[in-house]
Amino acid sequence: MMNDKAVPVSIDPDPLKPYALSPAWRVGDLVFLSGQAAIADDGAIVREGDFDRQLAQTFANIQRVLKAAGSDMSKIVKVTIYLTDMSNFPKIVDARMQYFTPPYPADTTVEVTGLALPELMIEIDVTATV
């Protein structure tokens, strides 16, 4: 039976702390990450205008939070990807093949007019098992 106790996941340093949110919550055997973006450990935006660097930093942040939660990339079951420019979608397909292995996680990708900080070009939230 799944343990349904909800426990916040913490990281140090936590670049999302100024935004009053948790990096993730572990609920039983699942972990729910807040949207991760191209924000470095010091809170700085990574490479404004450089989608490839922002994509790489976003996945590095996902890996870091998953590790803190007792999980990893192979245990992701669902991703939601928010893009400010859908012309970057082919790079998302390439990233799926780089960061995931079959069976690939369920995925939703949407274009948005903006993210929490105007310099951000991508944000990804995930659900994973532990």
C-alpha positions as YAML, in Angstrom:
chain: A
units: angstrom
residues:
- id: 1
  name: MET
  ca: [0.00, 0.00, 0.00]
- id: 2
  name: MET
  ca: [1.28, 3.45, -0.90]
- id: 3
  name: ASN
  ca: [2.32, 5.71, 1.94]
- id: 4
  name: ASP
  ca: [0.33, 8.88, 1.29]
- id: 5
  name: LYS
  ca: [2.29, 11.16, 3.63]
- id: 6
  name: ALA
  ca: [3.27, 14.37, 1.83]
- id: 7
  name: VAL
  ca: [6.83, 15.57, 2.47]
- id: 8
  name: PRO
  ca: [8.45, 18.65, 0.93]
- id: 9
  name: VAL
  ca: [11.73, 18.09, -0.91]
- id: 10
  name: SER
  ca: [14.48, 20.58, -0.17]
- id: 11
  name: ILE
  ca: [17.70, 21.46, -1.98]
- id: 12
  name: ASP
  ca: [20.57, 23.69, -0.89]
- id: 13
  name: PRO
  ca: [21.07, 26.18, -2.29]
- id: 14
  name: ASP
  ca: [17.48, 26.62, -3.37]
- id: 15
  name: PRO
  ca: [17.22, 29.14, -6.21]
- id: 16
  name: LEU
  ca: [13.40, 28.99, -6.08]
- id: 17
  name: LYS
  ca: [13.17, 30.04, -2.41]
- id: 18
  name: PRO
  ca: [12.64, 33.75, -3.27]
- id: 19
  name: TYR
  ca: [9.50, 32.73, -5.18]
- id: 20
  name: ALA
  ca: [7.86, 31.09, -2.13]
- id: 21
  name: LEU
  ca: [7.54, 27.58, -3.52]
- id: 22
  name: SER
  ca: [8.96, 24.13, -2.86]
- id: 23
  name: PRO
  ca: [11.22, 22.48, -5.43]
- id: 24
  name: ALA
  ca: [9.09, 19.33, -5.13]
- id: 25
  name: TRP
  ca: [6.82, 17.28, -2.90]
- id: 26
  name: ARG
  ca: [7.11, 13.58, -2.30]
- id: 27
  name: VAL
  ca: [3.75, 11.92, -1.74]
- id: 28
  name: GLY
  ca: [4.09, 8.23, -1.04]
- id: 29
  name: ASP
  ca: [5.95, 6.69, -3.96]
- id: 30
  name: LEU
  ca: [5.50, 9.72, -6.22]
- id: 31
  name: VAL
  ca: [7.40, 12.97, -6.50]
- id: 32
  name: PHE
  ca: [5.90, 16.11, -8.02]
- id: 33
  name: LEU
  ca: [8.39, 18.75, -9.15]
- id: 34
  name: SER
  ca: [7.62, 22.43, -9.42]
- id: 35
  name: GLY
  ca: [8.29, 23.80, -12.85]
- id: 36
  name: GLN
  ca: [12.02, 23.86, -13.44]
- id: 37
  name: ALA
  ca: [13.64, 26.47, -15.65]
- id: 38
  name: ALA
  ca: [17.04, 27.88, -16.55]
- id: 39
  name: ILE
  ca: [17.79, 29.30, -13.11]
- id: 40
  name: ALA
  ca: [21.27, 28.65, -11.72]
- id: 41
  name: ASP
  ca: [22.01, 27.80, -8.08]
- id: 42
  name: ASP
  ca: [22.67, 31.50, -7.40]
- id: 43
  name: GLY
  ca: [19.25, 32.47, -8.79]
- id: 44
  name: ALA
  ca: [20.61, 33.98, -12.01]
- id: 45
  name: ILE
  ca: [18.90, 33.30, -15.34]
- id: 46
  name: VAL
  ca: [21.11, 31.14, -17.55]
- id: 47
  name: ARG
  ca: [21.93, 32.52, -20.99]
- id: 48
  name: GLU
  ca: [19.07, 34.82, -21.85]
- id: 49
  name: GLY
  ca: [18.11, 34.21, -25.48]
- id: 50
  name: ASP
  ca: [20.03, 30.90, -25.76]
- id: 51
  name: PHE
  ca: [17.42, 28.14, -25.90]
- id: 52
  name: ASP
  ca: [19.95, 25.28, -25.97]
- id: 53
  name: ARG
  ca: [21.69, 26.47, -22.79]
- id: 54
  name: GLN
  ca: [18.35, 27.10, -21.08]
- id: 55
  name: LEU
  ca: [17.18, 23.61, -22.03]
- id: 56
  name: ALA
  ca: [20.36, 22.03, -20.62]
- id: 57
  name: GLN
  ca: [20.11, 24.00, -17.35]
- id: 58
  name: THR
  ca: [16.45, 23.08, -16.99]
- id: 59
  name: PHE
  ca: [17.25, 19.37, -17.26]
- id: 60
  name: ALA
  ca: [20.20, 19.77, -14.86]
- id: 61
  name: ASN
  ca: [17.80, 21.33, -12.35]
- id: 62
  name: ILE
  ca: [15.31, 18.50, -12.82]
- id: 63
  name: GLN
  ca: [18.06, 15.94, -12.19]
- id: 64
  name: ARG
  ca: [19.17, 17.77, -9.04]
- id: 65
  name: VAL
  ca: [15.67, 17.94, -7.54]
- id: 66
  name: LEU
  ca: [14.89, 14.32, -8.44]
- id: 67
  name: LYS
  ca: [18.09, 13.19, -6.71]
- id: 68
  name: ALA
  ca: [17.13, 15.13, -3.57]
- id: 69
  name: ALA
  ca: [13.76, 13.35, -3.66]
- id: 70
  name: GLY
  ca: [15.33, 9.89, -3.97]
- id: 71
  name: SER
  ca: [14.50, 9.51, -7.66]
- id: 72
  name: ASP
  ca: [16.16, 9.97, -11.05]
- id: 73
  name: MET
  ca: [15.41, 10.64, -14.71]
- id: 74
  name: SER
  ca: [14.62, 6.99, -15.44]
- id: 75
  name: LYS
  ca: [11.66, 7.17, -13.05]
- id: 76
  name: ILE
  ca: [9.87, 10.10, -14.69]
- id: 77
  name: VAL
  ca: [6.38, 9.10, -15.78]
- id: 78
  name: LYS
  ca: [4.98, 12.47, -16.93]
- id: 79
  name: VAL
  ca: [6.44, 15.75, -18.19]
- id: 80
  name: THR
  ca: [4.75, 19.01, -19.06]
- id: 81
  name: ILE
  ca: [6.85, 21.35, -21.17]
- id: 82
  name: TYR
  ca: [6.06, 25.04, -21.55]
- id: 83
  name: LEU
  ca: [7.72, 26.82, -24.49]
- id: 84
  name: THR
  ca: [7.56, 30.49, -25.35]
- id: 85
  name: ASP
  ca: [8.31, 29.65, -28.98]
- id: 86
  name: MET
  ca: [7.02, 26.42, -30.52]
- id: 87
  name: SER
  ca: [9.69, 26.64, -33.24]
- id: 88
  name: ASN
  ca: [11.95, 25.05, -30.57]
- id: 89
  name: PHE
  ca: [9.79, 21.91, -30.53]
- id: 90
  name: PRO
  ca: [12.23, 19.86, -32.68]
- id: 91
  name: LYS
  ca: [14.86, 20.48, -29.98]
- id: 92
  name: ILE
  ca: [12.41, 19.08, -27.42]
- id: 93
  name: VAL
  ca: [12.11, 15.87, -29.45]
- id: 94
  name: ASP
  ca: [15.91, 15.62, -29.54]
- id: 95
  name: ALA
  ca: [16.08, 16.29, -25.79]
- id: 96
  name: ARG
  ca: [13.58, 13.50, -25.10]
- id: 97
  name: MET
  ca: [15.92, 11.07, -26.83]
- id: 98
  name: GLN
  ca: [18.94, 12.48, -24.97]
- id: 99
  name: TYR
  ca: [17.48, 12.58, -21.44]
- id: 100
  name: PHE
  ca: [14.98, 9.70, -21.51]
- id: 101
  name: THR
  ca: [15.00, 6.08, -22.60]
- id: 102
  name: PRO
  ca: [12.10, 3.91, -23.76]
- id: 103
  name: PRO
  ca: [9.49, 3.62, -22.58]
- id: 104
  name: TYR
  ca: [9.36, 7.41, -22.79]
- id: 105
  name: PRO
  ca: [7.35, 9.38, -20.22]
- id: 106
  name: ALA
  ca: [3.92, 10.72, -21.03]
- id: 107
  name: ASP
  ca: [4.29, 14.28, -22.29]
- id: 108
  name: THR
  ca: [2.36, 17.45, -22.86]
- id: 109
  name: THR
  ca: [4.05, 20.32, -24.67]
- id: 110
  name: VAL
  ca: [2.38, 23.71, -24.97]
- id: 111
  name: GLU
  ca: [3.32, 27.16, -26.18]
- id: 112
  name: VAL
  ca: [2.73, 29.99, -23.73]
- id: 113
  name: THR
  ca: [2.95, 33.75, -24.16]
- id: 114
  name: GLY
  ca: [5.27, 34.06, -21.18]
- id: 115
  name: LEU
  ca: [6.76, 32.35, -18.14]
- id: 116
  name: ALA
  ca: [7.27, 33.60, -14.58]
- id: 117
  name: LEU
  ca: [10.37, 35.57, -15.58]
- id: 118
  name: PRO
  ca: [10.44, 37.23, -19.02]
- id: 119
  name: GLU
  ca: [13.96, 35.95, -19.85]
- id: 120
  name: LEU
  ca: [12.89, 32.30, -19.56]
- id: 121
  name: MET
  ca: [12.20, 30.38, -22.77]
- id: 122
  name: ILE
  ca: [11.28, 26.99, -21.29]
- id: 123
  name: GLU
  ca: [9.87, 25.49, -18.11]
- id: 124
  name: ILE
  ca: [9.31, 21.80, -17.38]
- id: 125
  name: ASP
  ca: [7.45, 20.12, -14.57]
- id: 126
  name: VAL
  ca: [7.61, 16.38, -13.96]
- id: 127
  name: THR
  ca: [6.05, 13.60, -11.98]
- id: 128
  name: ALA
  ca: [8.25, 10.64, -11.11]
- id: 129
  name: THR
  ca: [8.25, 7.53, -8.98]
- id: 130
  name: VAL
  ca: [10.77, 6.88, -6.21]
...
